[in-house]
Amino acid sequence: MIVLLKYILRTFEERFIYIVVATVFRLCLEISYIEFVHPLFDYEGFGFNFDVIRYAESWLLYFLLIAGVPKAFKKVSDFLYGYLIYSYSTPLLVFYGFNDVQRLHLYLVLMGILIIGLFRNRVPPNFGYPSHGRMHSMWISFAGILIGIVWVLLVGGDRYFNLDLELVYDFRDLAGEVLDVGVMAYLMSWVPAVFAPALLVLALLRKNIALIIFVLTLHVIWFGVTSHKTALFSPILILFVWFAFRYSRAVSLIPFAFTIMVLIALISAQASDDNFGASLFIRRVFFVPSHLTFSYYEFFSKHEFVFWSNSITSVFIKYPYPLSPPQLISDYLGGSGHANNSFLSTGYMHAGILGIIFYCILVGKLFNIIDGLAANGMSLRCAIALVIVPAHSLLTSADLPTSLLTHGFGIVVLILYLMRFSSIESRDILNVRNFDSDNNPKVWRYGRHVTIF
């Protein structure tokens, strides 16, 4: 059975299979948009204005993009770049192909993606091995979780406990008023995005069933307390990475998993009168970021740029709007709430084309640093599992400073540094079976680095 599984997973590394899976994924997104998203949410801006030239252009651009993604990842940034293409760029091109939106805005985003690809591919920096780093990362994670639990109990944060996904927006603001106070607002976000995932990776690495159950239970409880879906879905991302990439390095497993998710959501919506699941997993995950991307560009191409005056430059530059950027875009679209979106949108919001270039250089360098941290002994699968949760927020729904601080990307880089394998800890590599059929270690060499898969 294991031999068959290995064979099936490794066929996904073939270039032909990669192209087929990528094509099927895009077709599934198109069907879901035409059959579900547009008919039910046309009033929210998910229209359908078909133009054969624009549609063909979107497919040409799609094949050019996926040609730049390696069929098998050799470093963490290969995976992250592929995740960016399939979670963000693919639905963006589908939305563009079906709507009369500005071509310039699409090409600015694509320019940014190419800049990321350029800067991530440089030779990664070298990093040392901290003494007892793995132990320190474990205690930092435990301490963060413990402080978070004590805080919830002290302020009575459990009073708004809710496990109903359909009611999260009814409870989120109420819970936030109690829990998100001062620096504790950051910690409440770091627990499900950094600390609990780090413990889950350690537990999976050590095959500690009791710790795995504890972390998974904690995620469910944290979702109930905060009503933030990140707490509920982050362990799913981690477990997918851990088990899907145990025997394969195929990037095509990303669009394959997305295809399965879209099909299940679409079939369940058509088989019942309940559209909530399909709305969450198709509209919200894939097409809301696409719609908001064009909305950000449309608004800020006609109005003042922010120049980070909503955060780090507020001392020097006056913020020009009465609402925060996410509230501003939501109000512009005729709604309420917070229309958060990717750094590829907020970069333009801050400083136009220069903002996009600046952000994408930084993200490319950030990916490059992560490659350096994951080199020379770190299990590649372990590194991807650690960064996938904050990376998802960065690539689909958060401004860069917000992602680094609030969503914990900066903290997870520190955890990644601490969890690097030392020569003594390299025995753990045996436990995750990183050997081929001839009992040789699976390694990838690039530049002066060696990454153990």
RODO-2510 file (C-alpha; in nm, 4 decimals, decimal comma):
residues 453
     n   res          X          Y          Z
     1     m     0,0000     0,0000     0,0000
     2     i     0,2810     0,2424     0,0919
     3     v     0,4693     0,1525    -0,2261
     4     l     0,1584     0,2286    -0,4344
     5     l     0,1073     0,5584    -0,2510
     6     k     0,4695     0,6580    -0,3148
     7     y     0,4340     0,5751    -0,6814
     8     i     0,1124     0,7755    -0,7195
     9     l     0,2509     1,0792    -0,5363
    10     r     0,5726     1,0795    -0,7351
    11     t     0,3849     1,0727    -1,0655
    12     f     0,2683     1,4228    -0,9717
    13     e     0,6284     1,5374    -1,0205
    14     e     0,6060     1,4666    -1,3948
    15     r     0,5850     1,7803    -1,6089
    16     f     0,2884     1,6500    -1,8098
    17     i     0,0903     1,5659    -1,4935
    18     y     0,1798     1,9055    -1,3523
    19     i     0,0344     2,0866    -1,6562
    20     v    -0,2776     1,8675    -1,6575
    21     v    -0,3461     1,9244    -1,2871
    22     a    -0,2878     2,2996    -1,3206
    23     t    -0,5252     2,3142    -1,6186
    24     v    -0,7953     2,1117    -1,4428
    25     f    -0,7704     2,3350    -1,1363
    26     r    -0,8250     2,6492    -1,3397
    27     l    -1,1188     2,4892    -1,5250
    28     c    -1,2764     2,3902    -1,1914
    29     l    -1,2388     2,7481    -1,0671
    30     e    -1,4037     2,8759    -1,3853
    31     i    -1,6951     2,6335    -1,3512
    32     s    -1,7417     2,7235    -0,9850
    33     y    -1,7415     3,0930    -1,0724
    34     i    -1,9951     3,0564    -1,3547
    35     e    -2,2224     2,8077    -1,1773
    36     f    -2,2024     2,9299    -0,8195
    37     v    -2,0194     3,2545    -0,7441
    38     h    -2,1631     3,4747    -1,0202
    39     p    -2,5307     3,3678    -0,9931
    40     l    -2,5432     3,4083    -0,6145
    41     f    -2,3041     3,6988    -0,5567
    42     d    -2,3340     3,9138    -0,8670
    43     y    -2,4638     4,1958    -0,6455
    44     e    -2,1325     4,1955    -0,4549
    45     g    -1,9268     4,2641    -0,7646
    46     f    -1,8774     3,9084    -0,8929
    47     g    -2,0103     3,9843    -1,2377
    48     f    -1,9759     3,8109    -1,5722
    49     n    -1,8780     4,0156    -1,8757
    50     f    -1,7184     3,7712    -2,1166
    51     d    -1,4737     3,8908    -2,3787
    52     v    -1,2981     3,6253    -2,5853
    53     i    -0,9756     3,8254    -2,6237
    54     r    -0,9470     3,8996    -2,2532
    55     y    -1,0326     3,5361    -2,1718
    56     a    -0,7679     3,3995    -2,4099
    57     e    -0,5190     3,6509    -2,2724
    58     s    -0,5848     3,5268    -1,9189
    59     w    -0,5102     3,1676    -2,0256
    60     l    -0,1894     3,2692    -2,2019
    61     l    -0,0740     3,4546    -1,8921
    62     y    -0,1686     3,1552    -1,6791
    63     f     0,0500     2,9144    -1,8757
    64     l     0,3380     3,1626    -1,8674
    65     l     0,3039     3,1869    -1,4887
    66     i     0,2918     2,8144    -1,4194
    67     a     0,5907     2,7649    -1,6512
    68     g     0,7919     2,9660    -1,3980
    69     v     0,6973     2,7349    -1,1108
    70     p     0,9197     2,4283    -1,0647
    71     k     0,7376     2,0960    -1,0945
    72     a     0,9163     1,9743    -0,7794
    73     f     1,0307     2,2028    -0,5015
    74     k     1,3921     2,1966    -0,3875
    75     k     1,3594     2,4734    -0,1295
    76     v     1,0878     2,6368     0,0771
    77     s     1,0452     2,9341    -0,1556
    78     d     0,9638     2,6986    -0,4444
    79     f     0,6634     2,5825    -0,2447
    80     l     0,5658     2,9341    -0,1336
    81     y     0,5944     3,0669    -0,4883
    82     g     0,3750     2,7841    -0,6146
    83     y     0,1285     2,8516    -0,3335
    84     l     0,1158     3,2189    -0,4375
    85     i     0,0476     3,1255    -0,8001
    86     y    -0,2336     2,8814    -0,7232
    87     s    -0,4016     3,0399    -0,4214
    88     y    -0,3876     3,4004    -0,5423
    89     s    -0,2822     3,4438    -0,9059
    90     t    -0,4970     3,1711    -1,0618
    91     p    -0,8322     3,2981    -0,9280
    92     l    -0,7154     3,6514    -1,0105
    93     l    -0,6744     3,5512    -1,3761
    94     v    -1,0115     3,3738    -1,3743
    95     f    -1,1762     3,6871    -1,2337
    96     y    -0,9978     3,8991    -1,4949
    97     g    -1,1106     3,6679    -1,7742
    98     f    -1,4754     3,7037    -1,6734
    99     n    -1,4924     4,0717    -1,5784
   100     d    -1,4321     4,4072    -1,7397
   101     v    -1,1505     4,5211    -1,5101
   102     q    -0,8391     4,7247    -1,5771
   103     r    -0,5675     4,5366    -1,7685
   104     l    -0,3000     4,7662    -1,6217
   105     h    -0,3915     4,6630    -1,2685
   106     l    -0,3504     4,2945    -1,3542
   107     y    -0,0112     4,3515    -1,5123
   108     l     0,1104     4,5469    -1,2102
   109     v     0,0301     4,2457    -0,9926
   110     l     0,2031     4,0104    -1,2350
   111     m     0,5057     4,2413    -1,2381
   112     g     0,5215     4,2123    -0,8608
   113     i     0,5016     3,8333    -0,8746
   114     l     0,7915     3,8222    -1,1220
   115     i     0,9980     4,0468    -0,8920
   116     i     0,9372     3,8047    -0,6051
   117     g     1,0523     3,5184    -0,8268
   118     l     1,3686     3,7064    -0,9195
   119     f     1,4750     3,7976    -0,5648
   120     r     1,3837     3,4658    -0,4048
   121     n     1,6156     3,2768    -0,6404
   122     r     1,9369     3,4364    -0,5183
   123     v     2,1853     3,2302    -0,3155
   124     p     2,0453     3,2156     0,0396
   125     p     2,2451     3,3515     0,3349
   126     n     2,4161     3,1214     0,5826
   127     f     2,2921     3,0917     0,9409
   128     g     2,4462     2,9292     1,2454
   129     y     2,2969     2,6733     1,4795
   130     p     2,1666     2,8044     1,8153
   131     s     2,2526     2,5974     2,1190
   132     h     1,9494     2,3906     2,2288
   133     g     1,7399     2,5872     1,9811
   134     r     1,4728     2,3206     1,9459
   135     m     1,4171     2,3166     2,3207
   136     h     1,3999     2,6965     2,3316
   137     s     1,1425     2,7043     2,0524
   138     m     0,9311     2,4515     2,2398
   139     w     0,9364     2,6496     2,5640
   140     i     0,8689     2,9783     2,3838
   141     s     0,5649     2,8169     2,2227
   142     f     0,4435     2,6667     2,5498
   143     a     0,4921     2,9998     2,7282
   144     g     0,3014     3,1906     2,4598
   145     i     0,0128     2,9454     2,4749
   146     l     0,0050     2,9478     2,8566
   147     i     0,0019     3,3284     2,8745
   148     g    -0,2771     3,3341     2,6168
   149     i    -0,4867     3,0831     2,8116
   150     v    -0,4367     3,2727     3,1397
   151     w    -0,5357     3,5984     2,9670
   152     v    -0,8548     3,4440     2,8279
   153     l    -0,9503     3,3184     3,1743
   154     l    -0,8630     3,6466     3,3497
   155     v    -1,0777     3,8653     3,1231
   156     g    -1,3583     3,6139     3,0848
   157     g    -1,2964     3,5650     2,7165
   158     d    -1,4856     3,2380     2,7155
   159     r    -1,8182     3,4202     2,7517
   160     y    -1,8505     3,4464     2,3717
   161     f    -1,7502     3,0888     2,2987
   162     n    -1,8863     2,9806     1,9591
   163     l    -1,8147     2,6889     1,7274
   164     d    -2,0681     2,7741     1,4579
   165     l    -1,8853     2,8915     1,1431
   166     e    -2,1951     3,0776     1,0278
   167     l    -2,1948     3,2945     1,3418
   168     v    -1,8273     3,3937     1,3554
   169     y    -1,8912     3,7524     1,2453
   170     d    -2,1573     3,7921     1,5147
   171     f    -1,9138     3,6946     1,7910
   172     r    -1,5755     3,8126     1,6564
   173     d    -1,6089     4,1817     1,7401
   174     l    -1,7547     4,1057     2,0832
   175     a    -1,4703     3,8679     2,1651
   176     g    -1,2148     4,1132     2,0252
   177     e    -1,3306     4,3945     2,2534
   178     v    -1,2467     4,1745     2,5526
   179     l    -0,9389     3,9867     2,4315
   180     d    -0,7566     4,2172     2,1876
   181     v    -0,6239     4,4710     2,4358
   182     g    -0,2768     4,6252     2,3899
   183     v     0,0028     4,3794     2,3231
   184     m    -0,2280     4,0896     2,4043
   185     a    -0,3963     4,1467     2,0683
   186     y    -0,0733     4,0277     1,9049
   187     l    -0,0420     3,7256     2,1329
   188     m    -0,3996     3,6193     2,0627
   189     s    -0,3071     3,6053     1,6927
   190     w     0,0307     3,4391     1,7483
   191     v    -0,1104     3,1426     1,9418
   192     p    -0,3010     2,9857     1,6473
   193     a    -0,0630     3,1145     1,3781
   194     v     0,2793     3,0476     1,5341
   195     f     0,2985     2,8887     1,8795
   196     a     0,0425     2,6096     1,8450
   197     p     0,1567     2,5233     1,4889
   198     a     0,5187     2,5069     1,6091
   199     l     0,4188     2,2601     1,8789
   200     l     0,2183     2,0602     1,6261
   201     v     0,5212     2,0338     1,3973
   202     l     0,7374     1,9234     1,6905
   203     a     0,4746     1,6698     1,7917
   204     l     0,4541     1,5323     1,4368
   205     l     0,8323     1,5178     1,4198
   206     r     0,8507     1,3253     1,7459
   207     k     0,5332     1,1245     1,6711
   208     n     0,3944     1,2353     2,0059
   209     i     0,0249     1,1449     1,9801
   210     a    -0,0714     1,3050     2,3114
   211     l     0,0831     1,6393     2,2135
   212     i    -0,0809     1,6231     1,8686
   213     i    -0,4229     1,5737     2,0290
   214     f    -0,3558     1,8569     2,2756
   215     v    -0,2599     2,1024     1,9999
   216     l    -0,5538     2,0100     1,7775
   217     t    -0,7921     2,0511     2,0721
   218     l    -0,6334     2,3867     2,1533
   219     h    -0,6971     2,5067     1,7969
   220     v    -1,0658     2,4179     1,8238
   221     i    -1,0971     2,5922     2,1603
   222     w    -0,9118     2,8983     2,0291
   223     f    -1,1503     2,9196     1,7381
   224     g    -1,4424     2,9007     1,9793
   225     v    -1,3023     3,1779     2,1966
   226     t    -1,1896     3,4209     1,9244
   227     s    -1,4190     3,3274     1,6298
   228     h    -1,1194     3,3609     1,3977
   229     k    -1,1222     3,0887     1,1305
   230     t    -0,7409     3,0851     1,1218
   231     a    -0,7405     2,8859     1,4449
   232     l    -0,9616     2,6188     1,2910
   233     f    -0,7994     2,5855     0,9492
   234     s    -0,4294     2,6337     1,0272
   235     p    -0,3792     2,2750     1,1536
   236     i    -0,5431     2,1501     0,8327
   237     l    -0,2787     2,3336     0,6279
   238     i    -0,0002     2,1932     0,8449
   239     l    -0,1292     1,8354     0,8304
   240     f    -0,1712     1,8629     0,4532
   241     v     0,1916     1,9708     0,4142
   242     w     0,3152     1,7054     0,6538
   243     f     0,1452     1,4069     0,4952
   244     a     0,1070     1,5118     0,1305
   245     f     0,4773     1,5864     0,0949
   246     r     0,6106     1,2898     0,2863
   247     y     0,6875     1,0938    -0,0273
   248     s     0,6767     1,3603    -0,2949
   249     r     0,8071     1,7098    -0,3743
   250     a     0,5438     1,7739    -0,6423
   251     v     0,4200     2,1333    -0,6524
   252     s     0,1194     2,0030    -0,8480
   253     l    -0,0154     1,8610    -0,5210
   254     i    -0,1123     2,2200    -0,4307
   255     p    -0,3549     2,2738    -0,7230
   256     f    -0,4648     1,9113    -0,6897
   257     a    -0,5683     1,9677    -0,3266
   258     f    -0,7387     2,2952    -0,4216
   259     t    -0,9272     2,1151    -0,7012
   260     i    -1,0576     1,8528    -0,4588
   261     m    -1,1630     2,1271    -0,2156
   262     v    -1,3482     2,3221    -0,4869
   263     l    -1,5232     2,0132    -0,6250
   264     i    -1,6386     1,8940    -0,2836
   265     a    -1,7721     2,2410    -0,1969
   266     l    -1,9447     2,2773    -0,5351
   267     i    -2,1031     1,9312    -0,5279
   268     s    -2,2234     1,9759    -0,1693
   269     a    -2,3840     2,3099    -0,2627
   270     q    -2,5658     2,1560    -0,5580
   271     a    -2,6762     1,8527    -0,3570
   272     s    -2,8324     2,0616    -0,0795
   273     d    -2,9843     2,4012    -0,0150
   274     d    -2,6923     2,5023     0,2077
   275     n    -2,4479     2,7269     0,0216
   276     f    -2,2405     2,8242     0,3245
   277     g    -1,9582     2,5748     0,2690
   278     a    -1,9212     2,6603    -0,0990
   279     s    -1,9339     3,0314    -0,0198
   280     l    -1,6563     2,9873     0,2348
   281     f    -1,4264     2,7577     0,0368
   282     i    -1,4822     2,8952    -0,3136
   283     r    -1,5968     3,2560    -0,2958
   284     r    -1,4164     3,3591     0,0231
   285     v    -1,0901     3,1686    -0,0192
   286     f    -1,0329     3,2247    -0,3898
   287     f    -1,2455     3,5005    -0,5390
   288     v    -1,2852     3,7588    -0,2625
   289     p    -0,9085     3,8354    -0,2707
   290     s    -0,9305     3,8679    -0,6503
   291     h    -1,2254     4,1068    -0,6357
   292     l    -1,0611     4,3124    -0,3606
   293     t    -0,7319     4,3304    -0,5520
   294     f    -0,8946     4,5108    -0,8424
   295     s    -1,0997     4,7217    -0,5982
   296     y    -0,7854     4,8409    -0,4166
   297     y    -0,6185     4,9347    -0,7448
   298     e    -0,9315     5,1042    -0,8752
   299     f    -0,9781     5,3153    -0,5623
   300     f    -0,6179     5,4211    -0,5102
   301     s    -0,5584     5,4934    -0,8786
   302     k    -0,8105     5,7765    -0,8295
   303     h    -0,7345     5,8836    -0,4718
   304     e    -0,4351     5,9645    -0,2513
   305     f    -0,1822     5,6996    -0,1635
   306     v    -0,1424     5,6222     0,2066
   307     f     0,2420     5,6105     0,2338
   308     w     0,2143     5,3921     0,5481
   309     s     0,0508     5,6825     0,7366
   310     n    -0,1968     5,4337     0,8830
   311     s     0,0896     5,2742     1,0771
   312     i     0,4656     5,3286     1,0832
   313     t     0,4820     5,6795     0,9285
   314     s     0,1838     5,8250     1,1172
   315     v     0,4210     6,0487     1,3182
   316     f     0,5409     6,2195     1,0011
   317     i     0,2510     6,1872     0,7556
   318     k    -0,1144     6,2581     0,8228
   319     y    -0,3464     5,9749     0,7262
   320     p    -0,5802     6,1199     0,4594
   321     y    -0,8956     5,9157     0,5217
   322     p    -1,1577     5,8903     0,8009
   323     l    -1,1590     5,5083     0,7892
   324     s    -0,8835     5,2470     0,8041
   325     p    -0,7820     5,1086     0,4611
   326     p    -0,9809     4,7824     0,4943
   327     q    -1,2886     4,9731     0,6142
   328     l    -1,2353     5,2320     0,3412
   329     i    -1,2421     4,9730     0,0622
   330     s    -1,5392     4,7982     0,2189
   331     d    -1,7253     5,1300     0,2321
   332     y    -1,6222     5,2031    -0,1282
   333     l    -1,7835     4,8736    -0,2318
   334     g    -2,1011     4,9626    -0,0440
   335     g    -2,0530     4,7288     0,2493
   336     s    -1,9233     4,7315     0,6026
   337     g    -1,6480     4,5453     0,7815
   338     h    -1,2811     4,5048     0,6931
   339     a    -1,1791     4,4290     0,3337
   340     n    -0,8276     4,3028     0,4094
   341     n    -0,6186     4,1912     0,1151
   342     s    -0,2754     4,0788    -0,0012
   343     f     0,0426     4,2867     0,0132
   344     l     0,0225     4,2958    -0,3674
   345     s    -0,2771     4,5258    -0,3217
   346     t    -0,1636     4,7205    -0,0172
   347     g     0,1759     4,7907    -0,1741
   348     y    -0,0044     4,9881    -0,4434
   349     m    -0,2230     5,1495    -0,1754
   350     h     0,0850     5,2845     0,0017
   351     a     0,3007     5,4142    -0,2846
   352     g     0,1648     5,3066    -0,6214
   353     i     0,4018     5,1185    -0,8534
   354     l     0,7000     5,1959    -0,6302
   355     g     0,5107     5,0455    -0,3369
   356     i     0,4549     4,7227    -0,5300
   357     i     0,8216     4,7015    -0,6299
   358     f     0,9368     4,7756    -0,2740
   359     y     0,7069     4,5185    -0,1163
   360     c     0,7850     4,2467    -0,3685
   361     i     1,1604     4,2926    -0,3264
   362     l     1,1140     4,2574     0,0509
   363     v     0,8958     3,9470     0,0143
   364     g     1,1443     3,7942    -0,2307
   365     k     1,4254     3,8563     0,0182
   366     l     1,2105     3,7157     0,3000
   367     f     1,1595     3,3965     0,1001
   368     n     1,5335     3,3907     0,0349
   369     i     1,6074     3,4186     0,4088
   370     i     1,3664     3,1331     0,4818
   371     d     1,5520     2,9228     0,2239
   372     g     1,8747     2,9973     0,4101
   373     l     1,7205     2,9002     0,7433
   374     a     1,5865     2,5754     0,5992
   375     a     1,9218     2,4833     0,4430
   376     n     2,2068     2,2757     0,5850
   377     g     2,0091     2,0333     0,7984
   378     m     1,6513     2,1580     0,8436
   379     s     1,3878     1,9169     0,7208
   380     l     1,2257     2,0856     0,4197
   381     r     0,8838     1,9470     0,5060
   382     c     0,9219     2,0729     0,8626
   383     a     1,0149     2,4235     0,7445
   384     i     0,7183     2,4469     0,5067
   385     a     0,4781     2,3273     0,7766
   386     l     0,6104     2,5975     1,0117
   387     v     0,5685     2,8894     0,7729
   388     i     0,2545     2,7885     0,5819
   389     v     0,0014     2,9558     0,8151
   390     p     0,1497     3,3095     0,8292
   391     a     0,2534     3,2712     0,4635
   392     h    -0,1095     3,2089     0,3675
   393     s    -0,2120     3,5325     0,5417
   394     l     0,0678     3,7269     0,3729
   395     l    -0,0042     3,5958     0,0240
   396     t    -0,3818     3,6314     0,0309
   397     s    -0,5091     3,8715     0,2964
   398     a    -0,2609     4,0916     0,4830
   399     d    -0,0432     4,3993     0,4442
   400     l     0,3285     4,3205     0,4807
   401     p     0,3844     4,4933     0,8209
   402     t     0,0604     4,3396     0,9485
   403     s     0,1694     3,9953     0,8347
   404     l     0,5146     4,0283     0,9923
   405     l     0,3805     4,1482     1,3271
   406     t     0,0112     4,0756     1,3827
   407     h    -0,0008     3,7483     1,1898
   408     g     0,3325     3,6350     1,3285
   409     f     0,5489     3,5924     1,0191
   410     g     0,8370     3,7655     1,1961
   411     i     0,7969     3,5380     1,5002
   412     v     0,7799     3,2238     1,2882
   413     v     1,1108     3,3176     1,1219
   414     l     1,2658     3,3236     1,4724
   415     i     1,1061     2,9865     1,5536
   416     l     1,2384     2,8491     1,2255
   417     y     1,5891     2,9641     1,3180
   418     l     1,5642     2,8015     1,6618
   419     m     1,4308     2,4722     1,5270
   420     r     1,7191     2,4109     1,2884
   421     f     1,8813     2,0702     1,3172
   422     s     2,2173     2,0531     1,4891
   423     s     2,4516     1,7592     1,4386
   424     i     2,3125     1,5860     1,7487
   425     e     1,9517     1,6560     1,6573
   426     s     2,0028     1,5189     1,3084
   427     r     1,8928     1,1823     1,4477
   428     d     1,5394     1,3183     1,4080
   429     i     1,5879     1,3026     1,0333
   430     l     1,5828     0,9237     1,0687
   431     n     1,2424     0,9496     1,2342
   432     v     1,0859     1,1231     0,9349
   433     r     1,2320     0,8639     0,6927
   434     n     1,4234     1,1021     0,4703
   435     f     1,6017     0,8209     0,2895
   436     d     1,5581     0,6771    -0,0562
   437     s     1,5227     0,3112    -0,1513
   438     d     1,9020     0,2656    -0,1294
   439     n     1,9057     0,4048     0,2263
   440     n     2,0748     0,7284     0,1153
   441     p     1,9639     1,0649     0,2595
   442     k     1,7370     1,2668     0,0314
   443     v     1,9125     1,5983    -0,0148
   444     w     1,8906     1,8879    -0,2551
   445     r     2,1961     2,0966    -0,3300
   446     y     2,1701     2,4553    -0,4487
   447     g     2,4490     2,7095    -0,4273
   448     r     2,6596     2,6220    -0,1253
   449     h     2,3636     2,4816     0,0671
   450     v     2,2322     2,1327     0,1304
   451     t     1,8652     2,0947     0,2182
   452     i     1,7443     1,7651     0,3612
   453     f     1,4004     1,6710     0,2331
***
